[in-house]
Amino acid sequence: MLAKLMPAVAVLGAAVLAAFSATVPAHGQTQNYPNRVIHILQGFPPGGNVDIIARILAHQMEQSLGQSIVVEAKPGLAGALAAEAVARSEPDGYTLLVVPSAHPAYGALAKNVKYKVVDDFTWVSVASFYPFMICVKADSRFKTLKQLIDEARAKPGELKYGSAGVGSILHTTVELLGNQTKTKFLHVPYRGEAPAITGVLTGDVDFVAATTGPISARIKSGEFRALAVTGKTRWRDFPDVPTVSETVSPGFEVISWTGLAAPANLPKPILDRLNAEMRKAVAAPEVKSKLMSMGGDPRATSPEEMKALVARQYETWKKLAVEANLSIN
């Protein structure tokens, strides 16, 4: 009888072992990570803010990881094409995503997102934070944000603002401002932030919410006037510019960021290694200097902190989508 049971026991044991092996990575896979080329995807055109940050991080991290890191641009749908590709990849640490704060904004507004905005990713660390500056042309009649809001209330839908496109973080930031101050603006989408900024200079739009990187030097040169900053505190480069919260909407805060993510279910040893490498990279003097020159506040986070940030912003934009009736087809 025992002899008859042995083959069945062996088959059952093999099945259990196979199932266990399929769900738990081999010790060698995590212990020897990385042992081949790592690919970092980013979802915006080459040469843009996200692409530059991806290359800065990749260059620094490959030195200590001891493996080449290839940065690949997969632009489209406010970064959603790259995010979808990474979400569908193997969680082995060899396909990563440099992701900006547009990720939760687009995910909340778009109707056909093909991944779960928070749960389909392993969140590694933020690399850099930066607020937005609400700006007008230097000779604009608006000297303060309150003046702009007061006129928008008096003339609903007449004041125009530019953005980097429907669903971009520059778009949702102004819509959140309008929603919280009970005002209505006319949105003029452009194909990127640079043409939206130019639109203010040409008078095609009245104002713009711009990232600190591309707008700071132009504020200092006198081309633009900064009315407010969207962060919780005043920005280091413009201590005289008040926050939105100080002026027209108590509690208002929009902080943009760029960081690193991976597919969901990344093994913890690999996650811990990548988080440690991100912390080292962000703390490196040359990386910190470059990120600051781009208008950022270089600061690494724990995976838990990054996940909480993404989830919190996703809920903010979902609430806005409902209250302001915003959506992207």
Buried (B, 14 or more C-beta within 10 A) or exposed (E): EEEEEEEEEEEEEEEEEEEEEEEEBEEEBBEEBBEEEBBBBBBBEEEBBBBBBBBBBBBBBBBEBEBEBEBBBBBEBBBBBBBBBBBEBEBBBBBBBBBBBBBBBBBBBBEEBEBEBBEBBBBBBBBBBBBBBBBBBBEBEBEBBBBBBBBBEEEEEEBBBBBBBBBBBBBBBBBBBBBBBEBBBEBBBBEBBEBBBBBBBEEBBBBBBBBBBBBBEBBEEEBBBBBBBBBBEBBEBBEEBBBBBBBBBEEBBBBBBBBBBBBBEBBEBBBBBBBEBBBBBBEBEEBBEBBBEBBBBBBBBBBEEBBBBBBEBBEBBBEBBEEBEBEBE
